[in-house]
């Protein structure tokens, strides 16, 4: 079973994502509340897929993405952003993100992304 790391400073967003994933059978879900925790959790848990918010305190998603990719070039990270963050989305794709999802999340979009990436 694939392990998925959810990174968002909003507990509500993590809860929504986790609920969507667990209902679809993805039960190995770990969470982080900011970019600093994201890097630590990635190194500790070695998840198969990361959903990463862009705008977070302490360390934003772009910085965390770059650190994770430096640690593991094969890391699979999907960035999550609100509308209007197109420049950051492009930066994240250039920095190695596999895909991006716009908030608010639609469950079917999350699951199609997971299936596309994890097979």
C-alpha positions as CSV (number, residue, x, y, z in Angstrom):
1,X,0.0,0.0,0.0
2,X,1.3,3.4,-0.9
3,X,2.2,5.9,1.8
4,X,1.1,9.5,1.3
5,X,2.3,12.6,3.1
6,X,-0.1,15.6,3.4
7,X,1.5,19.0,4.0
8,X,-0.8,21.9,4.8
9,X,-0.8,24.5,7.6
10,X,-4.6,24.2,7.7
11,X,-5.6,21.2,9.7
12,X,-9.0,21.3,8.0
13,X,-7.4,20.9,4.6
14,X,-5.3,18.0,5.8
15,X,-8.5,16.4,7.3
16,X,-10.4,16.8,4.0
17,X,-7.6,15.3,1.9
18,X,-7.1,12.5,4.4
19,X,-10.8,11.7,4.4
20,X,-10.9,11.6,0.5
21,X,-7.8,9.3,0.4
22,X,-8.9,6.9,3.2
23,X,-12.4,6.5,1.7
24,X,-10.6,5.5,-1.5
25,X,-8.5,2.9,0.3
26,X,-5.3,4.8,0.9
27,X,-4.9,4.2,4.6
28,X,-1.2,5.0,5.1
29,X,-1.5,8.7,5.4
30,X,1.0,10.9,7.4
31,X,0.7,14.6,8.0
32,X,2.9,17.7,8.4
33,X,1.8,21.3,9.2
34,X,4.6,23.3,7.5
35,X,7.6,23.0,5.3
36,X,10.1,22.2,8.1
37,X,7.9,19.3,9.3
38,X,7.4,18.2,5.7
39,X,11.2,17.7,5.1
40,X,11.5,15.9,8.5
41,X,8.5,13.6,7.8
42,X,9.7,12.9,4.3
43,X,13.1,11.7,5.5
44,X,11.5,9.7,8.4
45,X,8.6,8.1,6.5
46,X,9.8,7.9,2.8
47,X,6.3,8.4,1.4
48,X,5.4,7.4,-2.2
49,X,3.6,10.6,-2.8
50,X,3.5,14.1,-1.2
51,X,0.7,16.6,-1.4
52,X,2.3,20.0,-0.6
53,X,0.7,23.3,0.1
54,X,2.6,26.3,-1.3
55,X,1.8,29.0,1.2
56,X,2.8,27.9,4.8
57,X,4.6,29.5,7.8
58,X,8.3,28.6,8.8
59,X,9.2,27.2,5.3
60,X,6.9,27.4,2.3
61,X,6.1,24.5,0.0
62,X,8.5,25.6,-2.7
63,X,11.5,25.6,-0.3
64,X,10.4,22.3,1.2
65,X,10.0,20.8,-2.3
66,X,13.6,21.8,-3.2
67,X,15.0,20.3,0.0
68,X,13.0,17.1,-0.5
69,X,14.2,16.8,-4.1
70,X,17.8,17.5,-3.0
71,X,17.5,14.6,-0.4
72,X,15.6,12.3,-2.9
73,X,15.7,13.2,-6.6
74,X,13.0,10.5,-7.2
75,X,10.5,12.1,-4.7
76,X,7.0,12.5,-6.1
77,X,5.4,15.8,-5.0
78,X,2.1,17.3,-6.1
79,X,1.8,21.0,-5.2
80,X,-1.5,22.5,-3.9
81,X,-2.3,26.2,-4.3
82,X,-5.1,28.7,-4.3
83,X,-6.1,30.5,-7.5
84,X,-3.8,33.3,-8.5
85,X,-0.5,31.6,-7.6
86,X,0.4,30.7,-11.2
87,X,4.0,32.0,-10.9
88,X,4.6,29.8,-7.8
89,X,3.1,26.9,-9.6
90,X,5.4,27.3,-12.5
91,X,8.4,27.6,-10.1
92,X,7.3,24.4,-8.4
93,X,7.0,22.5,-11.7
94,X,10.5,23.7,-12.6
95,X,11.8,22.6,-9.2
96,X,10.6,19.1,-9.8
97,X,6.9,18.9,-8.8
98,X,5.0,16.2,-10.7
99,X,1.6,18.1,-10.8
100,X,-0.4,20.7,-9.1
101,X,-4.0,20.9,-7.7
102,X,-5.9,24.1,-7.2
103,X,-7.8,24.7,-4.0
104,X,-10.6,24.2,-3.1
105,X,-9.9,20.5,-3.7
106,X,-12.4,18.3,-5.7
107,X,-12.2,14.7,-4.4
108,X,-12.3,13.3,-7.9
109,X,-9.3,15.5,-9.0
110,X,-7.3,14.3,-6.0
111,X,-8.0,10.6,-6.7
112,X,-7.3,10.9,-10.4
113,X,-4.0,12.5,-9.6
114,X,-3.1,9.7,-7.1
115,X,-4.1,7.0,-9.5
116,X,-2.2,8.6,-12.4
117,X,1.0,8.8,-10.2
118,X,0.8,5.6,-8.2
119,X,-0.8,3.5,-10.9
